[in-house]
């Protein structure tokens, strides 16, 4: 699905809810009474944006070409903040009504509403503050799942209510939508659990980077795509983590190359041959198949962001595709490099392939030093009329994308991959 189409659908839904809410408010009300009477409108707007969160996180593979993961995650955060704001306004107006009216009355619908509000606010606070608080990814994700309990409790609180039949149908639609998403997720999990993969090789690439190889059901994917991985080690199943499928689609086994950079990946070296895994793939649209066939491919990687490019290069070599490629790879130090021998073989194999390294923290490096900037790669390109692929730390990737846009490179020739949870 196109992102623009989804955003348009969200706007139409919001306008429809606002129209229903305004229609239900008595025309003679003004001031504080008018604001208080809007509490139901804010409740439904909050629920609508909460349901949108479930849609955006449903792992619908057909979306991937036109609605990339990083943009969906950005919309997920943005819409989540909007939804929490509406729910907070709803509660604030209810409390104002209690203070100015007959006082607080505890009813069964209110109990459901209070429980839903506490669960959703807890999940929202954890999503916003988990990095500052240093909360483990697994803990944050588990708390985030509270919204799946909070949503049905909220429905019990608000549906069916109101003087018009439209609210009834709104509640019915929200309930059915939530049920469909739960079934979709449940079926996906069931299918994954039926066909686990096995770790068949664990290889250290450098001091903090490993390559894991998996055997199991053949996955049909494009080079550069990623999957969600759950490792089962010593009988314990990890949370799901996204990793690039660093192997070529022509290979029988799946390979990933994680770097020890988080709570989970710091333990990646503890993985043993024979461990099992659940792999949900493929996802993403970061592949050279999206590029024009007659333009030079410019790959710009930062650190472990080299992995999707390795998948693409491995596929090109296996398929005998000899396209002109410039690979710019930024690292802190030469010791952070990976795949030296394999990349050297590729330079010899392809007729027009060149690697340019940038080292930001190695004073004795004889090549390019410091950070990558688009103006610094221009001398290595015959022209700026190229297809650009960016993958690395989010600040670097966004900065390079901005620089390309400033140079009037068409948006459709700029492709990026950002993993930022």
N, C-alpha and C positions, 0 to 999 in steps of 0.2 A: 504494500500500500504506500502511496505517496504520503510523505509527512504533511504536505500542504492540505491534502484531502482529509487526513485525520484531524488536523487543527481546525479546519472548517467545520467538521462534524461536531467537535467540542464546542465551538462558538455557537452553532445552531442549537445545541442542547441547552447551553446556558441561557440563551435568549428565550427558549421555550419555557424553561423553569421560571425565569423572571416574569414572563407574561402571566403564567399561572399564579405566581405569588402575588403580583400586583392586583390581579383580578379578584383575589380572595380578600384583599384588604378593604374594609369599609371606606367609602369615598369621603366621608365627613371627617375622618381622623387627620390630625395634624400633630406636629411636634413630637413629643415623647411618646404619645399614644401611637402615632404612625410608626415610629421606630420599633416600639415593642411588638406591634402587630407583624413586623417583618421577620420575627424570629423563625417562623416556619420556613420562609423562603430561604434563609441562610442555612437552615438544617438540610434542606434538599440540595442546595448548591454544594454544601460540604460533602454529602453522600455521593453526589454525581462525580466530584473530583476524586473521591476515594475509589469509586468503581473504575475510574479511568486509570488509577494506579495499577489495579489488577490487570487491566487490558494491556498496559505498556510492559508489564513484567511477565506476560503469559508465554513468552518464547514462541511466538508465531513465526515460523520459518519463512512464510511467504512474504513477510514484511521486509526481509533483510536487504533486498536490492535497493529499495528506495527510502528506507528508514533505518539508518545505521544505529548500532548499539549506543555509541556515545551521545548521539542526538536524542535517542529515546531515554537514556538515563538522565540527560539534562532536562528533558520535558517531564520525566518522572519526578525529579526533585522539585521543579518549578510548580507543577500542578499539585504536588503534595503540600507544598507551602500554602498555596491558595486554598486548598481544601481545609487544612487545619485552621486557617484564618477564619473561614466561614463558620466552621464548627465552634470556634471560640466566640465569635460574635453571637451565634445562636444561644450559647450558654449565658453569655453576659446579658443578653436581652431578657432571657427567662428569669435570671436573678433580679434584674431591674423590675420586672413585672411582679415578682414575689415581694420585693421591698415596698413597692408603691401600691400593691394590691392586698390580697387577703393573707399574705405570708406563705412560707414554704409548706407545701403539702407533698408528702412522700407517697407516690402511687406506684403500682407495678410498672407502667410504661416509663416512669421516671427512673426507676431502679435500672431498667435496661439501658436507658440513656446515659445515666451516670457511669455505669460499667463500660459502655462503649466509648464514652469520652475519655475516661482514664486510660483505656487500652490504646486508643488511637494517639492520644497526646504523648504517652510513654514511647510508643514506636516513633513518632515524629521527632521527639526530643533526642532520642538515641541516633536517629538518622542524621540530625543536624550537628550533634556534638560528639559523635563517637571518636573522631580523629583527635579532637582536643582532649578528650578524656582518656585517650589511650586504650579504648575498649577493643578487645579482640574481635576480628572479623566474624568469627563463628558466633560470638555472643551477640554482636550487633544484628546479625542476620536472624538469629533465633528470636530476639525481641521484636524485630521488624515483622515477623509472622503473626504478631498479636493482632494486626489489622484484619487478618482473616477471621478472627473471632469477634473483633469489634464491629465489623460491618453488619453481620446478621443481628447482633444485639441492637445496633442502631436502627435496623429495619423494624425490629419488634417495638422500638420506641416510637417511630413516626408513622408506621403504616398499619391499617388505613386510617388516616386522619383528614380533617378538613371538610369544608362545606360543599366541595365540588367533587364530582366523580373523577376528574382528571388526576387528582392526587392518588386515587386508588390505582389507576392504570400506571402512574409513575412508579408506585411501589411494586406493582406486579412486574413491570419491565425490569426494574432494578434487581428484584429477586431472581427472575429467570436469567438475567445476564450473569449474575454472580454464580448461579448454579451451573450454567454452561461453562464458565471459566474454571470452576472447580473440577468439573468432569474432564475437561480438556487436560488440566494439569495432572489429575489422577490417572488418566489413561496413559499419559506420557511417562509418568513415574513407573507405572506397572510394566510398560514395554521395556523401559531401561533395565529394570530389575530382573527381567526374564533373560536378558542377554548381556551379562557382565563380560568385561574384557579382562585380560590377564597381562600383567607386566612381564615382559620377556627379556628386557635388557635395561640396565641402569648404568649410565656412563657419566663420569665426571668430565666436564668440558674445561673448567678452570677452577679457581679457588672457591667460587660461590655459585657456579652454574652447572646444571645437570641436564642430561637428555634421558628421558624415559621412553621406552618403546612398548607398544601394546599390540596384542593379537586378539582377534575376535571378528565379529561381523564386519564385512567390508562397508566402509562409509564412502559415499560418492560426494565429493566436495570439490570446490575450485581452489587452486593454490592461493594461499593467503587468508583463507577463512579460519574461524576458530570454533572451539567447542567448550562445553561446560563439563568439567571433570570432577568426579568424586572418587577419592582413593579409599580402599578398604584395607587397612593395615592392622594386624594383630586383632582382627575382629571389630575394629572401630571404623565407622564410616565418617569421612570428613565432610565439611560443608562443600557446596558446589563452587568451583572456581573457574573462571574463563582462562583458557590458554590457546595460543595460536597452534594450529596443526602445522608444525614445522616441516613435516614430511611432504613429499610430492604425492598427489592423488594417484599416481601410477604405482606407488608402492603398496605392498600387501599389508604392511603394518603402519600404525599411526605413531608419530613421534611428536613429543613436545619438549621444549628446552626452557624450563623455568629457572629464574634466578632467585637466590635466597634474599628476599627483600621484605617479607612480611611474616606474620605469625605462622602461617601455614607453610609457605615456601621455605622458611628456615629449616623445616624438617624434611624437605624433599629428598635429601640424601639418605634418610632412614628407610626409604622405599626399598623393598627387596623383590627379587625375581620370584614370581609366583603370587604376589599380591594381586588383588582384583581391583577393578575400577568400573564405574558407570560413566559412560561417555555420551553426552547429548550433543549431537553435531549433525550438519554444519550450520554455522551462523556467520553473518557478516557479508559485506560486499566489497571488501578490500582485496581486489584481485586485478591482475593486469588484463584480464579478459574484458574489463570495463574500459580499457584504453583504446584509442584510435590505433589502427594497425600500422600506420605509416609514420608515426611520431616516435622520437627518441624517448625511452623510458628513463625517468630520473627518480631513483630510489634514495630517500634520505632517512637514515635510521639513527636513533639515539640509543646506545647501550643494547639492552635485550630486545629492542624494537627491530633488530635484524631478523628475527625469526620468520615473520611473514614473507620477507624478501628471500630468505633461504628456500621457503616452500616454492615461491615463484621461479627462482633460478633452477632449482632441482627439477621442476616440471618442464621448464623450457629445454633443459639439457636432455631429459629423458625423451621428450617428444621431438627433438631435433629442430626446435624453434630458435632461430639465430637472429634475434632482434638487437638493435643497438641499445646499450644500457650503461648508465653512469650510476654507480653506487657510492654515495657519500655517507660515511659512517662515523658518528661522533662517540668518543669514549673518553674517560678520564685519563687512562694510562694504557700502555701497550699490553700490560698483563691482563686487561679486561677483554682482549680480542678472543674470538671464537672461530672455529672452522677454517683455520689458516690454510691447511693443505687442500681442503675441498675448494675454497675460493680461488686458490692459486691454479688448481686444475681448470676451473671455470674460465679464468682469464685466458688460459692457453686454449681452451676449447672454443669459446665464442670469438667471432671475428671482430666485434666492436664492443667489447666490454671492458670497463676500467673501474677500479676501486680507488677512492680517495679518502684517506683516513684523517680525522681531526682529533687531536689529543688536547684536552683542556688543562690537565695537571701533570704534564711531563715536560719539564724544561729542556731536556736533551733530545726531544723528538725532532727529527730532521724534516718531517713533513709539515702539513698544516697544523697550526696550534690554535688554542682558544676555542670559541664556540662557533657553530655553523651559522652563517648568515647568507641569505640568498645572493647578495652582491659578491660573496666570496666563492660561490660555486659557478658564477657566470663565466669566468675564464676557461672552465673545463667543458663548456657547452658550445656547440656551433651556433646556437641561437636560443632564445627563450621560448621558442615555439615547441614545447615538449609536453609530455604527460608527467605530472608530479605526484609521487606517492610519499606520504609522510607518516612515520611511525616512531614514536619515542616518548619521553616524558611529556605530560600534558602541556607544561609551559613552553617547552621547545616547539612542540607540534603546532600549538596555536600561534606562536610568534612567527613561525615560518609560513603558515597559512596566511597570516595578515600581511607579511612582506610580499608574498606572491600576489595577493589581491591589490596591494598598492602598486604593483608593477603591471596591473591590468591583465593578469593571466585569467582567462575565463574560468568561472567557478567549476564548470564541468570537467576541466582538466586538472583539478586539484582533488586528490583523494587522500583521506587521512584515516588513521585507526588510533583511537584513544581508549585505553582501559583505565577508567577512573570511577571507583565505586563510592 
